[in-house]
Amino acid sequence: MSRRYPLSNDPIENLARRRAGAKLGWLIHATVYVLVNLLLVSLSLSSGRHWAVFPAAGWGIGLLVHGMVVYFIAGGSNWHERMVQSERDRIAQNNNRA
């Protein structure tokens, strides 16, 4: 079994791959959202009722939260890295006391 990408010990490379994977995951989620909701809108319009707005709104909230996590919390900022560094500092400080 061959891998497309070799495993790396470089933490920056691993972080870059993880962030790119998260962004690709959101892009796939958004594409499926659009395609499925286009189908639902066409079914809704053919039945003469406008029910497709409800699943689109509910799923849209989930897509929005997914995008915020990927682009603003985990991928677009150093929030996670700052938390990890804070924990490292706290552990080091506790070890120095002992």
C-alpha positions as CSV (number, residue, x, y, z in Angstrom):
1,M,0.0,0.0,0.0
2,S,1.5,3.3,-1.0
3,R,0.7,6.7,0.4
4,R,0.2,9.8,-1.7
5,Y,2.2,11.9,0.8
6,P,5.0,10.6,2.9
7,L,4.7,10.9,6.7
8,S,6.6,13.9,8.0
9,N,8.2,14.6,11.4
10,D,8.0,18.3,10.6
11,P,5.3,19.9,12.8
12,I,4.8,22.8,10.4
13,E,4.2,20.4,7.5
14,N,1.8,18.3,9.6
15,L,-0.1,21.4,10.7
16,A,-0.3,22.7,7.1
17,R,-1.6,19.4,5.8
18,R,-4.2,19.2,8.6
19,R,-5.4,22.7,7.9
20,A,-5.6,22.1,4.2
21,G,-7.6,18.9,4.8
22,A,-10.0,20.8,7.0
23,K,-10.5,23.5,4.3
24,L,-11.0,20.8,1.7
25,G,-13.5,19.1,3.9
26,W,-15.5,22.3,4.3
27,L,-15.4,22.9,0.5
28,I,-16.8,19.4,-0.1
29,H,-19.5,20.1,2.6
30,A,-20.5,23.4,0.9
31,T,-20.6,21.7,-2.6
32,V,-22.9,18.9,-1.4
33,Y,-25.0,21.5,0.4
34,V,-25.6,23.5,-2.8
35,L,-26.3,20.4,-5.0
36,V,-28.7,18.8,-2.5
37,N,-30.5,22.0,-1.9
38,L,-30.9,22.7,-5.6
39,L,-32.5,19.3,-5.9
40,L,-34.8,20.1,-2.9
41,V,-35.8,23.5,-4.3
42,S,-36.7,21.9,-7.6
43,L,-38.8,19.3,-5.8
44,S,-40.4,22.0,-3.6
45,L,-41.3,24.2,-6.6
46,S,-42.7,21.2,-8.6
47,S,-45.0,20.4,-5.7
48,G,-46.2,24.0,-5.5
49,R,-45.0,24.4,-1.9
50,H,-42.0,26.2,-0.5
51,W,-40.8,23.7,2.1
52,A,-37.2,23.6,0.9
53,V,-36.3,26.7,2.9
54,F,-36.4,24.7,6.1
55,P,-33.8,22.1,5.4
56,A,-31.7,24.7,3.7
57,A,-31.8,27.0,6.7
58,G,-31.1,24.2,9.2
59,W,-28.2,22.7,7.2
60,G,-27.0,26.2,6.4
61,I,-26.5,26.9,10.1
62,G,-24.4,23.7,10.4
63,L,-22.4,24.7,7.3
64,L,-21.8,28.2,8.8
65,V,-20.5,26.8,12.1
66,H,-18.3,24.3,10.2
67,G,-16.8,27.2,8.2
68,M,-16.3,29.3,11.2
69,V,-14.4,26.5,12.9
70,V,-12.3,25.8,9.9
71,Y,-11.4,29.3,8.8
72,F,-11.6,31.4,12.0
73,I,-11.0,29.2,15.1
74,A,-8.8,26.3,14.0
75,G,-7.4,27.3,10.7
76,G,-7.4,31.1,10.4
77,S,-6.0,32.0,13.7
78,N,-3.4,30.7,16.1
79,W,-6.0,30.1,18.8
80,H,-5.3,26.4,19.2
81,E,-1.5,26.9,19.0
82,R,-1.7,29.6,21.7
83,M,-3.7,27.3,24.0
84,V,-1.1,24.5,23.5
85,Q,1.7,26.9,24.2
86,S,-0.1,28.1,27.3
87,E,-0.4,24.6,28.6
88,R,3.3,23.9,27.8
89,D,4.3,27.0,29.8
90,R,2.0,26.0,32.7
91,I,3.5,22.4,32.8
92,A,7.0,23.8,32.6
93,Q,6.3,26.2,35.4
94,N,4.9,23.5,37.6
95,N,7.9,21.2,36.9
96,N,10.3,24.0,37.9
97,R,8.5,24.4,41.2
98,A,8.9,20.7,42.1
